[in-house]
């Protein structure tokens, strides 16, 4: 686990089973930026019904499956955040590193500029954001579990099962949380 005082960029925030904010129930967030001014990330496990072909026709052919726009978070949902995973040893044109091989893709460029340089591409409508100190407070209150991200997390073909899989791979007590029902009173 990462300490609360250090940057969480590149880590995953996994919603605690007790987090009761409907925007984040059972969400897995890839943290893209975190400093004294606040934090931002994208929810990885909220695929929408909007196909990438309909939303971003020029980019759809390079989108990772499922090739849909994912709901990245409640902040500015009309803005599309595009993440790409660079092939090992490559720095793609129109790509800005955020966390290792994962970076932001400039959608104003041509998809041809990235041909052969990415092995994953995903679109997110909006993002999750926190003001200065807000995320740290939520962490102290137990709303989030911080775990390391794996390269495939942002580009999984089964985003709907990501929350459970991320917890399960942690082992120990965290792994047991993946079996907790959404409504514990129904247990």
CORQUI-V520656 format. One record per pair of residues at least 12 apart in sequence whose C-alpha atoms are under 8 Angstrom apart, sorted by the first residue. I is the first residue (numbers start at 1). J is the second residue. If there is no record, write none. Layout:
# CORQUI-V520656
<<I/J> <I/J>>
This chain:
# CORQUI-V520656
<<1/146> <1/147> <1/148> <2/146> <2/147> <4/136> <4/139> <4/140> <5/136> <7/33> <7/34> <7/35> <8/31> <8/33> <8/34> <9/30> <9/31> <9/32> <9/33> <9/34> <9/98> <9/99> <10/30> <10/31> <10/32> <10/33> <10/98> <10/99> <10/100> <10/148> <10/149> <11/30> <11/31> <11/146> <11/147> <11/148> <11/149> <12/28> <12/29> <12/30> <12/31> <12/146> <12/147> <12/148> <12/149> <13/28> <13/29> <13/30> <13/31> <13/144> <13/145> <13/146> <13/147> <14/26> <14/27> <14/28> <14/29> <14/144> <14/145> <14/146> <14/147> <14/163> <14/166> <14/167> <15/27> <15/28> <15/143> <15/144> <15/145> <16/142> <16/143> <16/144> <16/145> <17/177> <17/180> <17/182> <18/143> <19/143> <19/144> <23/73> <23/74> <26/163> <27/43> <27/44> <27/45> <27/46> <27/163> <28/43> <28/44> <28/45> <28/162> <28/163> <29/41> <29/42> <29/43> <29/44> <29/128> <30/42> <30/43> <30/44> <30/149> <30/154> <32/98> <32/99> <33/98> <35/132> <36/132> <36/133> <37/131> <37/132> <37/133> <38/129> <38/130> <38/131> <38/132> <38/133> <38/134> <38/135> <39/129> <39/130> <39/131> <39/132> <39/135> <40/127> <40/128> <40/129> <40/130> <41/72> <41/127> <41/128> <41/129> <42/72> <42/73> <42/124> <42/126> <42/127> <42/128> <43/70> <43/71> <43/72> <43/73> <43/127> <43/128> <44/70> <44/71> <44/72> <44/153> <44/154> <44/159> <44/162> <45/70> <45/159> <45/160> <45/161> <45/162> <45/163> <46/70> <46/71> <46/72> <46/159> <46/160> <47/66> <47/68> <47/69> <47/70> <47/71> <47/159> <47/160> <48/68> <48/69> <48/70> <48/71> <49/68> <49/69> <50/68> <50/69> <51/67> <51/68> <51/69> <52/67> <52/68> <52/69> <52/123> <53/67> <53/68> <55/69> <58/110> <58/111> <59/111> <62/111> <62/120> <62/121> <63/120> <63/121> <63/122> <63/123> <64/120> <64/121> <64/122> <64/155> <64/157> <65/155> <65/156> <65/157> <66/157> <66/158> <67/122> <68/123> <69/122> <69/123> <69/124> <69/125> <70/122> <70/123> <70/124> <70/125> <71/124> <71/125> <71/126> <71/127> <72/124> <72/125> <72/126> <72/127> <72/128> <73/125> <73/126> <73/127> <73/128> <74/126> <74/127> <74/128> <75/126> <75/127> <75/128> <75/129> <76/125> <76/126> <76/127> <77/125> <77/126> <77/127> <78/125> <78/126> <79/125> <79/126> <80/123> <80/124> <80/125> <80/126> <81/104> <81/105> <81/123> <81/124> <81/125> <81/126> <81/127> <82/104> <82/105> <82/106> <82/107> <82/121> <82/122> <82/123> <82/124> <83/102> <83/103> <83/104> <83/105> <83/121> <83/122> <83/123> <84/102> <84/103> <84/104> <84/105> <84/118> <84/119> <84/120> <84/121> <84/122> <85/101> <85/102> <85/103> <85/118> <85/119> <85/120> <85/121> <85/151> <86/101> <86/102> <86/103> <86/117> <86/118> <86/119> <86/120> <87/101> <87/117> <87/118> <87/119> <88/101> <90/117> <91/117> <92/113> <92/114> <92/117> <92/118> <93/113> <93/114> <94/106> <94/109> <94/113> <94/114> <101/151> <102/151> <120/155> <121/155> <122/154> <122/155> <147/170> <163/178> <164/178> <164/179> <165/178>>
